[in-house]
Amino acid sequence: MHAYANTTALVTGASKGLGEAYARELARRGANLILVARSADVLRDLAGQIQAAHHVRVDVIAADLSDRHSPQAVADEIKRLGLDVDLLVNNAGLGSVGPFLTRPLEPNLQSVDVNITALVGLTHLLVADMLQRGQGGVINVASSAAFQPMPYQASYAATKAFVLSFTEALAEELRGTGLRVMAAHPGATDTGFFSRTTASMDPKADTPESVAANTLDDFARGRSASYPGRAFNRAGTWASRLLPRTTVARITGGLNRKAGFQDVSDLDPATS
Ligand SMILES: NC(=O)c1ccc[n+]([C@@H]2O[C@H](COP(=O)([O-])OP(=O)(O)OC[C@H]3O[C@@H](n4cnc5c(N)ncnc54)[C@H](OP(=O)(O)O)[C@@H]3O)[C@@H](O)[C@H]2O)c1
């Protein structure tokens, strides 16, 4: 089993949802943490809670990962703090939901910036250091959405397909180096992912705590992919590998229409 104790893990998107669960679970397993997200106050509060509960060091780096310069700024701050990252958990992510052409453009572009550009930037900068040290690892949080086109979540699923392909290729490039790269593919997980919109989460969603623990167990076991949610999620990825892609798009479009995603609108920020 990979030992997390006394390592340093950087978790992006650690202020809530799955990222917060990864941070808490890593600390429970003895890892020191670097928490990254935009909400500095929330991160500082979480760092205080974790340090009170576990004997680990927790540093906070506030960064807007939709800014193209942010991965370099994060890497510079890590150097300034005198830290080495042993495990990079690229978890920060967002996605637009609803019909592509009638929903605002900006969240679509932000999801490309955060889910793809920042993930590539942080991986390039931090894994280069790991390679010099001959050890380290990366967990890229993709999604069960990575395996097929998803009408009404079109750009989101496409960003996750990028993460899947990128992670698999990098894992092969790094084979034999002592470094490991794993993609995690949660299905519906009970977080605030859809907050600010009228879309609602699948009532059968997994808890972020169970998804985080299963992901870390899978990485510790040396897996190259993790399906940390209920078994149904993984079975869905098989169907999409066997059927023609147009058929799959029709099925996923039908499922997302059933979930009401073709009629999604934004909630008033004052009430969400
Ligand atoms: N929930 C699901 O059903 C589900 C399923 C499969 C995969 N996932 C993936 O799991 C990951 C976590 O999602 P979640 O469900 O936990 O969502 P969430 O509750 O909305 O949390 C998203 C996290 O990303 C951070 N973030 C968003 N934009 C950012 C930016 N511009 N710069 C820095 N950080 C930013 C947020 O922090 P700030 O707002 O403080 O910046 C927050 O910590 C995502 O990659 C998502 O695609 C989720």
The ligand as an ORCA input file, in Angstrom:
! r2SCAN-3c Opt
* xyz 0 1
  N     -20.074     16.074     -7.809
  C     -20.124     15.194     -8.795
  O     -21.159     14.573     -9.065
  C     -18.864     14.886     -9.577
  C     -18.847     13.715    -10.366
  C     -17.705     13.400    -11.088
  C     -16.601     14.235    -11.021
  N     -16.654     15.368    -10.261
  C     -15.469     16.220    -10.255
  O     -15.015     16.370     -8.926
  C     -14.315     17.594     -8.804
  C     -14.840     18.343     -7.595
  O     -16.197     18.701     -7.830
  P     -17.256     18.893     -6.663
  O     -18.427     18.077     -6.997
  O     -16.608     18.740     -5.348
  O     -17.654     20.418     -6.935
  P     -17.845     21.654     -5.935
  O     -18.462     21.217     -4.664
  O     -18.521     22.697     -6.753
  O     -16.339     22.114     -5.613
  C     -15.528     22.633     -6.635
  C     -14.191     23.047     -6.069
  O     -13.411     23.599     -7.147
  C     -12.949     24.883     -6.764
  N     -12.886     25.784     -7.903
  C     -13.878     26.097     -8.790
  N     -13.449     27.046     -9.639
  C     -12.179     27.348     -9.274
  C     -11.216     28.272     -9.751
  N     -11.474     29.104    -10.782
  N     -10.004     28.329     -9.144
  C      -9.729     27.516     -8.085
  N     -10.604     26.609     -7.597
  C     -11.820     26.544     -8.180
  C     -13.967     25.394     -5.739
  O     -13.344     26.304     -4.847
  P     -13.584     27.906     -4.818
  O     -14.988     28.172     -5.250
  O     -13.285     28.259     -3.393
  O     -12.559     28.437     -5.750
  C     -14.320     24.101     -5.001
  O     -13.389     23.874     -3.971
  C     -14.510     18.339    -10.126
  O     -13.372     18.159    -10.946
  C     -15.709     17.648    -10.728
  O     -15.725     17.740    -12.130
  C     -17.746     15.701     -9.544
*
